[in-house]
């Protein structure tokens, strides 16, 4: 169902979360989310999905050369790691005491801060 006012997609992962890769070449690895692209449902995870980029010489880098950097992964290939147990878990949303929506671990039922 399409959202009426805020068209930005709600995702189960935020910047700063620790995630586990559940599909692809880096399956099983964990890392910290550096950035999330909500428009394309992609995230960049620290040390995961490394690519080689050839850089032309510029004024800032007169040498140029070959750079290793992280490429974006689709959100569906990532699973949030529960900070308390250290295991990958599915997430849900529920209202807390103040009525604000918070994420919680479906495995333990604990609220996930962040």
VMD Tcl script that draws the C-alpha trace (Angstrom):
set ca {
  {0.00 0.00 0.00}
  {1.36 3.39 -0.93}
  {1.99 5.89 1.82}
  {-0.14 9.01 1.55}
  {2.06 11.90 2.71}
  {5.66 10.86 3.34}
  {6.60 8.90 0.20}
  {9.93 7.83 1.72}
  {10.03 4.07 2.24}
  {10.25 2.67 5.80}
  {13.15 0.23 6.06}
  {14.17 -2.22 8.78}
  {17.77 -0.95 8.76}
  {19.18 2.43 9.80}
  {22.61 4.03 9.57}
  {24.80 2.80 12.44}
  {23.11 -0.61 12.80}
  {25.13 -3.82 12.80}
  {23.87 -6.14 10.07}
  {24.57 -9.63 8.75}
  {24.67 -10.41 5.02}
  {22.24 -13.25 4.26}
  {22.77 -13.54 0.48}
  {25.49 -12.91 -2.07}
  {29.27 -13.31 -2.21}
  {29.77 -11.95 1.33}
  {27.10 -14.20 2.90}
  {27.63 -14.66 6.64}
  {29.76 -11.54 7.17}
  {28.71 -8.78 9.56}
  {29.39 -5.05 9.48}
  {28.19 -1.61 10.42}
  {25.84 0.30 8.09}
  {27.57 3.44 6.81}
  {24.68 4.86 4.77}
  {21.20 3.95 3.54}
  {19.69 4.93 0.18}
  {15.92 4.77 0.80}
  {15.03 5.64 -2.79}
  {16.77 2.57 -4.22}
  {16.47 0.36 -1.08}
  {20.23 -0.05 -0.83}
  {22.77 0.25 1.98}
  {26.56 0.55 2.19}
  {28.07 -1.72 4.86}
  {31.58 -1.29 6.25}
  {34.01 -3.84 4.75}
  {31.32 -5.68 2.75}
  {30.93 -5.90 -1.07}
  {34.32 -4.32 -1.78}
  {34.92 -3.13 -5.35}
  {38.03 -1.89 -7.16}
  {37.73 1.60 -8.62}
  {40.28 3.07 -11.02}
  {40.82 6.75 -10.17}
  {42.15 9.31 -12.64}
  {44.86 11.68 -11.43}
  {43.41 14.94 -10.05}
  {44.79 17.97 -8.24}
  {43.88 16.36 -4.91}
  {45.38 12.96 -5.90}
  {48.06 13.62 -8.53}
  {49.09 9.94 -8.50}
  {45.62 8.53 -9.26}
  {45.62 4.75 -8.94}
  {43.35 1.93 -7.83}
  {41.03 2.34 -4.84}
  {39.13 -0.31 -2.86}
  {35.73 0.84 -1.60}
  {32.36 -0.53 -0.48}
  {29.53 -0.86 -2.98}
  {25.83 -0.75 -2.09}
  {23.88 -3.90 -1.23}
  {20.14 -4.36 -1.53}
  {18.34 -4.09 1.83}
  {16.70 -7.51 1.32}
  {20.15 -9.14 1.52}
  {20.78 -7.71 5.00}
  {19.45 -8.78 8.39}
  {19.71 -6.77 11.59}
  {21.91 -8.21 14.36}
  {20.31 -8.06 17.83}
  {22.71 -6.03 20.05}
  {21.91 -8.15 23.14}
  {22.25 -11.67 21.70}
  {24.56 -10.97 18.75}
  {22.35 -13.07 16.44}
  {20.56 -12.01 13.26}
  {16.88 -11.33 13.85}
  {13.78 -10.18 12.03}
  {12.36 -6.87 13.18}
  {8.91 -5.49 13.81}
  {7.43 -2.16 14.87}
  {5.30 -1.49 17.91}
  {4.29 1.58 19.91}
  {6.10 2.23 23.18}
  {4.64 3.91 26.31}
  {4.72 7.38 24.72}
  {3.01 6.14 21.53}
  {6.15 6.42 19.39}
  {6.88 3.52 16.99}
  {10.03 1.58 17.94}
  {11.75 -1.40 16.35}
  {11.87 -4.67 18.25}
  {13.51 -8.05 17.78}
  {11.07 -10.76 16.76}
  {13.42 -13.38 18.23}
  {13.67 -11.95 21.77}
  {10.92 -9.30 21.84}
  {13.41 -6.69 23.09}
  {13.26 -3.09 21.82}
  {16.18 -2.18 19.53}
  {17.61 1.28 20.23}
  {18.79 3.43 17.37}
}
mol new
graphics top color blue
foreach p $ca { graphics top sphere $p radius 0.5 }
foreach p [lrange $ca 0 end-1] q [lrange $ca 1 end] { graphics top cylinder $p $q radius 0.2 }
display resetview
